[in-house]
């Protein structure tokens, strides 16, 4: 036996099961999942980026190699990590490597400071490091940049979170923040 044909309802109506009547929906346009995915795909193909792109690892220019031409030269920046703006720093290490990390202490989340004076680090934080360091003025953690940000003193449980970093055509690009 064939099922009787039921007329398809307009998307502007929904069925109210308690009364058995059709209720008028808002006249706002209805966007289906297919429509939304199509818009996302089109925006991606067109190169449209924003905070969501930054949080998924899209690279963003924050400096040039000229900005980091001398050992211990540094450039501060902010980057999007999900819904959060994260302060970061690029540091030119001796030998040409570039260190990119969040300026947030892994102990309590306090803002880190970049310190290049070995004497200030020793006098203030009672730690000796062979080069520059990131320091936390809240609880006196010190991160040794000559050892990839290793904890040199204080209560921090691990080095600062690192940003993906890449050099392309003289530009220094940062991407995803690795919080592991």
Phi, psi and omega in degrees: 000132182283145177281134180296142180289130177252129180297140179284134180281151175295145177294349179276005181231151172225159184267128175266106185294331182291323182254347182078009182257165175269132178252140179286128176279171174302150180276006177297144181298142180268123178252121180277167177300320179298317179298315181297315179296323177297319178295319179296315180297319180294318179295320178296315180296328181277354179083018178283125180231166178193200182304322180295323179293319181296323183286344180261009174106007177298136180281142181225134180289128178235348180196176172241163176299329178298326178295335185242035187283340181250145176304137180074005172296147184220151176226124176272150179206170170237149180222151179277130174231095188068235180267001187254137170274126182245126176287142180220173179216142169253134177229130175279116180271153174303136183099352173101349178290157178241126178262130179230119184215161174286142177269050178230130180290137180282357177275302184231004179081010178293155177291135177271156176241149177266123182236126181256349182271112178299325180294316179296318179299315181294313183292318186275320188249358178055040180224142176252125175233148183284350181212209180286164181211159166265135184232148178251113180287347181286308185231013172065035171283146179230133181242117184279112183287339176286347177240041175060033178081015180302147179291121179259344179184159178093180187274358182301135183280342184199167179297165176299153178295143184255146172266146168296136180225142180214146175249128180219121177053042178082356177261143176259120184248141173242152181228226187302141174270124180264107181268015180273000000 
